[in-house]
Structure formats: structure tokens, C-alpha cells
Amino acid sequence: MFKKTKYVTAVLALTLGLAACGAPAEEAPEETVDEGTGEEAVDFEIVPEEGAELLLWSDGDEQLKWAEQMAEKFEAEYGVPVQVEEVNQEDAPERLATDGPQGLAGDVFASTHDRIGRAISAGLVLENFWPEEYEEEFMEAAITATSFDGELYGYPSGIETYALYYNTDLVEEAPETMDELFEVAKELTEGNQYGFMMEPENLYFMYAFLGGYGGYVFGDEGTNPEDIGLNNEGAVQGTEEVLVRMRDELLPGFANEDITYDVRTALFEGGDLAFDINGPWAVRGYEQAGVNFNVAPLPLLGNGENPTSFSGTRGFYVNAYTEYPDAASLLAQFITNEENLLEAYEITGALPPRLALTDHETIQDNEISVGFLEQATHAVPMPNIPEMPLVWDPVAAAFTEIWNQNADVQESLDRAVRTIEQAVQEQQQ
């Protein structure tokens, strides 16, 4: 039995909302009233509906292989057949909007956190049945990413962020602080060999350092476009402590245009770059290049805080049009339990956002995975609101101006924020 406490009006609103969007209404659960609080305690016995059959949408390749195994395991445990169909997680929310009302969409589907917001706001997704349990057992960044308007909708299954790669032929161990990184990198920079390099204009990677000093993109955990923190005191300090220092101490004479993602990855692959900040997508290429490397969390900042890298979260969601909401919710819970997320890691390499798995021996034996997971505990979800695309170009222009022209950091970031604010106002009109 699972107990949720809700106000009566909230229960009615959910029922009316699902009816309005064409979703089949669930049979009302048995209800009891808590006379002391005026709240209604609703007991849900989560068991599959009689005759339930489910369709699971999954990415292809290794994800599809894992999903097919999950379908077999779920049927063996609950007696509910699960058909698996390959649907790209980037496309699933849009297909849900068209296929859902026709009864053709997956009862459970995978999506990245930055693609799911519109589907949730349109009433196409059911809430997570076990929010308290998931909030306790999953990384905060994964919970925030799969929530909407303060309610948890997703069942997180994977998280990724970037961390510090270091060439173990050049560096014995990862630096603990950014001061130490700059010190070592300066000693290793000679001729065509470089200690540390990161493209100056790229907010995606640079954000970790702005955020670690107190900067932010949008307020209210990335949901309030009226509150922009990219020119506050912390953002200015982060820019000065990393961007300006990298230019002055490590890469004098380099123009912004000289330092691209391809340039630095090629240097690392060739053994000519000691430190690189990159994501798990770079692992295979570096391994194929024969580089001896390891991955560690981003070093501590001068204020003693961890850099707050951007994270992306993959999760499973329950289609609001499903004929079998209980069975579908059980499937989403089942495939994100501890045992099955560990199996997902073993098959797909996806880093599990369950806190208990960060200490599992299978993951702890892989130093690269440990490095990314440790950084993920300090990461924040990249904002997924419609205003986020308006941020990249103005901030890139500001960083370029600071790097190439030695422009005042505060003034450049102020101009960028004014540009973003104007674009936000125009978009909202």
C-alpha cells in the first residue's frame, strides 16, 4: 500500500485535468479524511490492472537491449506483457502529443529532461507515484531536472555531466584545487604542449565556475527568466578567476577563435594536453586514441566550493493517456530500482542517479565512472525553459570580448544580461 496525502481540491483538479486532455479516468481510490489536519489521506494499492498490457518506448542500441531485458523481467514478476518499441528519447515527447490521444503512444517512455517540459505542461504526463521515496534516494540534480512546477514527474534513470580529464603520463594525480591546477598547468605548458585549455566563449563548460561562486542563469532553480544571475558578483568572480586567469597565465597570445572544442580534444588525443574538461561522450575517442587518462571531479574553487557543472538527466515518464496507469507506474518504478539501474550501467554505461549506487563496487571499480558521478553530486540541471536558447549567444559574445579585447568583466556581463532581458521580453510578447 502506498499512502499520499493531498487536499481534496488537488485530487479533483488532477481528475478533471486528465479528463480534459482525453485521458481515461482512474477508478477513485478509497479515501479517508484526517480530521485533525483537514487533509485527505488517499491509500493507493499499486497493483497492475487486470488484463494490463504495456508499450515501452526506448532508445536504440544498448538502451534497447536493456529495455527488452526489463520487459521480460517485469512480465516474469508481475505477469504483465510489455512490448518494446524503439523511439528516440529526443522525439518521444513530440510523438506523445500526436500519438497519445489516439492510443498509439508508449505507456512508459524515455526522455531527456530538457525535452519533457512542454509535454508535462500540456497534461500529457502523470506524476511520479512515489515522490518522497525518489527525493530521498536520488541525486538532487536528477530530481530537480525531472520535476515541473514543484511536482516530480520523472523516474530518473541516467545522469551525465562534465568533469576533469587528466593525462596520467603527464600528471600523476588530479589537482584538488583550481590554484593547484593552474600551477601544474603552467609548468607543463611548453612549446606545443599545454597544461590546460578550454574554449573561452562556451558557457556550457564555463558555467561550472560561475555557479560555484554564486552566479546562475535563471532564478528559482532555473525556472524564472525574470531573474538572471549571469552578471552578479559571483558570475564576475568566476569569470575573473578562471577565464581571465587562463588567458593571462596559460594561453597569452591566443585569440578566442584559436581555441575550439576540436582543437583541445585533438591535443588531448595526441598527448599534448594535460587537463581537459569534458563529458563522458569523450571517453571512447580518448581510449581509441590510446591516451592514458583518468577522470576526477572539477577541482575546488578559491572559495572552497565545488564548481557546479551543468547536468543532463534521462528519465522515464508515464503517459497520461495510458489505459493502465497503475501498471505503467509500476513499470517505471521497476526499471529504475537499484538492481535494474545497475544493470543499465553494466549494459549501456549510463551513470545511475541513485545515491546508493555511487558506492557500489561495480561502479567504484571504474575510476572514470567514479569521477563523473562525484562531479554529478555537485551538478545543477541545465535550465530547460523556452528562454534558455536566448542565453548562449550574448554570453559567448561577452566572453569573447573579455578574452580578445581585455574588456571589463562586469561591463561585458552587464551588456550580455541586458541583451538577454530584451530578448526574453520580446519572446514573451
C-alpha positions in Angstrom: 0.0 0.0 0.0 1.2 3.5 -0.8 -0.2 6.5 1.0 -0.3 10.0 -0.4 -1.8 13.0 1.5 -3.5 15.6 -0.7 -6.1 18.2 -0.3 -9.5 17.2 -1.8 -9.2 20.0 -4.3 -5.9 18.7 -5.6 -7.4 15.3 -6.2 -10.3 16.8 -8.1 -8.0 19.0 -10.1 -5.9 16.0 -11.2 -9.0 14.0 -12.2 -10.5 16.9 -14.1 -7.2 17.7 -15.8 -6.8 14.2 -17.1 -10.4 14.1 -18.3 -9.9 17.4 -20.1 -7.0 16.1 -22.1 -8.8 12.9 -23.1 -7.0 10.6 -20.7 -9.1 7.8 -19.2 -10.0 8.5 -15.6 -8.8 6.1 -12.9 -11.3 4.4 -10.6 -11.3 6.6 -7.4 -9.2 5.1 -4.6 -10.6 4.5 -1.2 -10.3 7.8 0.8 -10.2 8.7 4.5 -10.2 12.1 6.0 -7.7 13.2 8.6 -10.0 15.3 10.9 -7.0 16.9 12.7 -5.5 18.4 9.6 -8.4 18.8 7.2 -6.4 16.9 4.6 -7.5 13.8 2.8 -5.3 10.6 3.1 -5.6 8.6 0.0 -4.5 5.0 0.0 -3.3 3.6 -3.3 -2.8 -0.1 -3.6 -0.4 -0.2 -6.6 -1.0 -3.4 -8.4 -1.4 -3.9 -12.2 -4.9 -3.5 -13.5 -6.5 -6.8 -14.7 -5.6 -7.6 -18.3 -3.0 -4.9 -18.4 -0.6 -4.8 -21.4 2.1 -2.1 -21.8 4.1 -0.5 -24.5 7.6 0.8 -23.6 9.3 3.3 -25.8 13.1 3.1 -25.6 16.2 4.5 -27.3 18.0 2.1 -29.6 21.3 0.2 -29.4 22.4 -0.8 -25.9 19.4 1.1 -24.4 17.0 -1.0 -26.4 18.8 -4.2 -25.4 18.4 -3.2 -21.7 14.8 -2.2 -22.2 13.9 -5.6 -23.7 15.5 -7.3 -20.7 13.5 -5.1 -18.4 10.3 -6.0 -20.2 11.0 -9.7 -19.7 11.8 -9.3 -16.1 8.7 -7.2 -15.4 6.4 -9.7 -17.1 8.0 -12.5 -15.1 7.4 -10.6 -11.8 4.0 -9.0 -12.4 2.5 -11.1 -15.2 2.1 -8.0 -17.4 3.3 -8.3 -21.0 5.5 -5.4 -22.2 6.1 -4.7 -25.8 9.2 -2.6 -26.5 9.4 -0.1 -29.4 12.4 1.9 -30.5 11.6 5.6 -30.2 14.4 8.2 -29.8 14.2 9.9 -26.4 14.6 13.2 -28.1 11.5 12.6 -30.2 9.3 10.8 -27.7 7.6 13.9 -26.1 6.6 15.3 -29.5 5.2 11.9 -30.6 3.3 11.6 -27.4 1.4 14.8 -28.3 0.2 13.3 -31.5 0.0 9.6 -30.7 -1.2 9.8 -27.2 -4.8 10.9 -27.9 -5.1 8.1 -30.5 -3.9 5.4 -28.0 -0.7 4.7 -30.0 1.9 6.1 -27.7 4.0 4.2 -25.2 2.5 3.8 -21.8 6.0 4.5 -20.5 8.7 6.4 -22.4 12.2 7.8 -22.0 13.0 11.4 -22.4 15.8 13.9 -21.7 14.9 16.5 -19.1 15.3 19.4 -21.5 12.6 18.0 -23.9 9.8 17.0 -21.4 8.6 20.3 -20.0 6.1 21.1 -22.8 4.5 17.7 -22.6 4.1 18.0 -18.8 2.6 21.5 -19.0 0.2 20.2 -21.6 -1.1 17.5 -19.2 0.4 14.6 -21.2 2.4 13.1 -18.3 1.3 11.6 -15.0 3.1 12.5 -11.8 5.6 10.1 -10.1 3.6 7.9 -7.6 6.5 7.8 -5.1 7.9 11.4 -4.9 9.1 11.2 -1.3 10.9 7.9 -1.9 12.6 9.2 -5.0 13.6 12.5 -3.4 15.4 10.6 -0.7 17.1 8.0 -2.9 18.2 10.0 -6.0 20.6 12.9 -6.6 19.1 16.3 -6.1 20.0 17.4 -9.6 18.2 14.4 -11.1 15.0 15.2 -9.0 15.1 18.8 -9.9 15.6 18.0 -13.6 12.6 15.6 -13.7 10.3 17.9 -11.8 7.9 20.6 -13.1 6.3 23.4 -11.1 7.4 21.7 -7.8 6.0 18.3 -8.7 8.0 15.2 -9.5 7.0 13.6 -12.8 10.0 11.6 -13.9 11.6 8.3 -12.8 15.3 9.2 -13.3 17.5 6.6 -15.0 20.7 8.3 -16.0 22.7 11.5 -15.4 25.6 13.0 -17.2 27.9 16.0 -16.6 31.4 17.0 -17.4 34.4 16.6 -15.2 38.2 16.9 -15.3 40.2 14.6 -17.6 43.9 14.3 -16.9 46.7 12.6 -18.8 48.3 10.2 -16.4 51.6 10.2 -18.4 51.9 14.0 -17.7 50.2 14.2 -14.3 50.3 11.6 -11.5 47.1 12.6 -9.8 44.3 15.1 -10.2 44.7 18.5 -8.6 42.4 19.2 -5.6 42.0 22.9 -6.2 41.9 25.3 -9.2 45.0 27.0 -7.8 46.9 23.8 -8.0 45.6 23.1 -11.5 46.8 26.4 -12.7 50.2 25.9 -11.0 50.8 22.5 -12.6 49.4 23.5 -15.9 51.7 26.5 -16.1 54.7 24.2 -15.5 53.6 21.8 -18.2 52.9 24.5 -20.9 55.9 24.5 -23.2 56.2 24.5 -27.0 53.3 22.5 -28.5 52.4 21.0 -25.1 49.7 22.7 -23.0 48.7 22.3 -19.4 45.0 23.3 -19.6 42.8 24.6 -22.3 39.1 25.3 -22.5 37.2 27.3 -25.3 36.7 30.7 -23.8 33.3 31.5 -25.2 31.5 28.3 -24.2 29.1 29.0 -21.3 28.2 25.3 -21.1 31.6 24.4 -19.6 32.4 27.8 -18.1 29.2 27.9 -16.1 30.6 25.4 -13.6 32.9 28.2 -12.3 30.4 31.0 -12.4 27.9 28.8 -10.5 30.5 27.8 -7.9 30.9 31.4 -7.0 27.2 32.1 -6.8 26.3 33.0 -10.4 23.3 31.4 -12.0 21.4 31.6 -15.3 17.8 31.9 -14.1 16.5 32.1 -10.5 14.2 29.7 -8.8 16.3 26.7 -9.8 16.4 27.7 -13.5 12.7 28.4 -13.9 12.4 32.2 -13.5 13.5 34.1 -16.7 12.8 37.4 -14.9 15.7 36.7 -12.6 19.1 36.5 -14.4 22.2 36.0 -12.3 24.9 35.9 -15.1 26.3 39.3 -14.1 26.1 39.2 -10.3 29.2 39.3 -8.1 29.7 35.5 -8.2 29.5 35.4 -12.0 32.0 38.2 -12.3 34.4 36.5 -9.8 34.1 33.1 -11.6 34.9 34.7 -14.9 37.9 36.5 -13.5 39.2 33.5 -11.6 39.1 31.1 -14.5 38.6 32.7 -17.9 40.8 35.7 -17.4 43.4 33.7 -15.4 43.6 31.0 -18.1 44.2 33.7 -20.8 46.8 35.6 -18.8 48.7 32.7 -17.2 48.4 29.8 -19.6 47.4 31.0 -23.1 48.7 34.5 -23.7 48.6 35.4 -27.3 45.8 33.0 -28.2 42.7 34.5 -29.7 39.3 33.1 -28.7 38.9 31.7 -32.2 42.1 29.7 -31.8 40.7 27.6 -29.0 37.8 25.4 -30.2 36.4 22.1 -28.8 38.0 20.2 -31.7 41.4 21.8 -31.1 41.5 20.9 -27.4 40.2 17.4 -27.9 42.8 16.8 -30.7 45.5 18.0 -28.3 44.4 15.6 -25.6 44.1 12.7 -28.0 47.7 13.5 -29.1 49.0 13.5 -25.6 49.8 17.2 -25.7 47.2 18.5 -23.2 47.4 17.6 -19.5 44.0 18.7 -18.4 40.7 18.8 -20.3 37.2 19.4 -19.1 34.8 17.2 -21.0 31.9 14.9 -20.7 31.5 11.1 -20.8 30.9 11.3 -24.6 34.6 11.9 -25.0 35.8 8.7 -23.3 35.6 6.4 -26.2 37.5 8.7 -28.5 40.3 9.2 -26.0 40.5 5.5 -25.4 40.7 4.8 -29.1 43.5 7.4 -29.4 45.5 5.4 -26.9 45.7 8.1 -24.3 46.4 7.1 -20.7 43.9 9.2 -18.7 41.6 9.3 -15.7 38.7 11.5 -14.7 38.2 13.4 -11.5 35.7 15.9 -10.1 36.4 19.5 -11.0 38.9 21.0 -8.5 37.7 23.2 -5.6 37.5 26.9 -6.3 39.2 29.6 -4.3 36.2 30.0 -2.0 36.4 26.3 -1.1 33.2 25.4 -3.1 32.8 22.8 -5.8 32.2 24.0 -9.4 28.6 23.5 -10.3 28.7 21.9 -13.7 25.6 21.6 -15.9 24.0 18.2 -15.8 21.5 16.4 -18.1 19.1 13.8 -16.8 17.4 11.0 -18.7 14.2 9.6 -17.1 11.2 7.5 -17.8 7.7 9.1 -17.8 4.1 7.7 -17.7 1.8 8.6 -20.5 -1.4 10.3 -19.1 -3.4 8.6 -21.8 -2.4 5.1 -20.7 -5.3 2.7 -20.0 -3.2 1.1 -17.3 -1.8 3.9 -15.1 -1.0 1.6 -12.1 0.8 -1.0 -14.3 2.6 1.7 -16.2 3.8 3.5 -13.0 4.9 0.1 -11.6 7.0 -0.4 -14.7 8.6 3.0 -14.5 9.4 2.3 -10.8 10.7 -1.2 -11.6 13.1 -0.2 -14.3 14.6 2.5 -12.1 15.1 0.4 -9.0 18.6 -0.2 -7.7 19.1 -3.6 -9.3 17.9 -2.6 -12.7 19.8 0.7 -12.9 22.9 -1.2 -12.0 22.1 -3.5 -14.9 21.6 -0.4 -17.1 25.1 0.8 -16.2 26.6 -2.5 -17.0 24.9 -2.7 -20.4 24.8 0.9 -21.5 27.3 2.7 -19.4 24.7 5.2 -18.3 25.6 6.6 -14.9 22.8 5.9 -12.4 21.5 8.8 -10.3 20.6 6.6 -7.4 22.7 7.6 -4.4 23.1 4.0 -3.2 24.8 3.0 -6.4 27.5 5.6 -6.2 29.3 3.3 -3.6 28.5 0.0 -5.4 31.7 -2.0 -6.1 30.9 -2.4 -9.8 31.0 1.4 -10.2 33.7 2.0 -7.7 36.0 -0.3 -9.7 35.7 2.1 -12.6 37.7 5.2 -11.8 36.3 7.1 -14.8 32.7 6.5 -13.7 33.5 7.5 -10.2 34.9 10.8 -11.3 31.8 11.7 -13.3 29.5 10.5 -10.5 31.3 12.5 -7.9 31.0 15.6 -10.0 27.3 14.9 -10.7 26.6 15.3 -7.0 27.6 18.9 -7.4 26.0 19.5 -10.7 22.8 21.5 -11.5 20.4 20.8 -14.3 20.8 22.9 -17.3 17.6 25.1 -17.5 15.0 23.7 -19.9 12.6 26.6 -20.1 12.0 28.2 -23.5 14.1 31.2 -22.7 17.3 29.2 -22.3 18.3 29.4 -26.1 18.4 33.2 -25.7 21.3 33.0 -23.3 24.1 31.3 -25.3 25.0 33.9 -27.9 25.0 37.1 -25.7 27.2 35.4 -23.1 29.5 34.0 -25.8 29.9 37.5 -27.1 30.7 38.8 -23.6 33.3 36.1 -23.0 34.9 36.7 -26.4 35.0 40.5 -25.7 36.7 39.8 -22.4 39.2 37.4 -23.9 40.1 39.2 -27.1 39.8 42.8 -26.0 40.5 42.6 -22.3 37.1 44.2 -21.8 35.9 44.9 -18.3 34.3 41.8 -16.9 31.4 43.5 -15.1 30.5 45.7 -18.0 30.6 42.9 -20.6 28.4 40.6 -18.5 26.0 43.5 -17.8 25.6 44.1 -21.6 25.0 40.4 -22.1 22.3 40.3 -19.5 20.6 43.4 -20.9 20.5 41.7 -24.3 19.0 38.5 -22.8 16.4 40.5 -20.8 15.3 42.3 -24.0 15.1 39.0 -25.9 13.1 37.5 -23.1 10.6 40.4 -23.2 10.2 40.1 -27.0 9.7 36.4 -26.8 7.0 36.7 -24.2 5.0 39.4 -26.1 
